[in-house]
Amino acid sequence: MARELAALQVVIDEKDATFRKDLATVIKLEIQGLTSLFQERVDNNVIQQISTATSYPQITTSRQAFLTNNLKNHNSSPGLSQVEKTQIIFLIILLAANLVGIGWLLINKKKKGIKV
C-alpha cells in the first residue's frame, strides 16, 4: 500500500509540475501582451497580480480589472485615434487567442485526468 501511495504521489507531482509550467507560460504571455499594448499604463501592481496568480481565473480577473479601468478611461475621450483603434482590435484578437489557448489546455488536462 505504501508503494502504491508513493507511486500515486509521483504521478500527482508530475502532473502538478506540468500544470505549473503551463500556468507560467500563460502568465508570461499575459504580461507580454499587456505591456506591448499598453506600455507604461501597465503598472507594477498589475504585473505582480498576474505574476503571483496560482490559477487561470486569477489571471483572468487581474487582466479584466486592468482592461476595464483602461477602457473606461478611453471611453471618456471624444474619439479614438487610429493607433488606439488598432490596439483595441489587437487586444481583442489577443484575448480571443488566450481564451482558445486556455480552453485547449483545460481540455487536454481533462483528457489526462488532471483536476484544474
Secondary structure, DSSP 8 states (H G I E B T S, - for coil): -HHHHHHHHHHHHHHHHHHHHHHHHHHHHHHHHHHHHHGGGS-HHHHHHHHT--SHHHHHHHHHHHHHHHHHHHHTSS---HHHHHHHHHHHHHHHHHHHHHHHHHHHHHHHT---
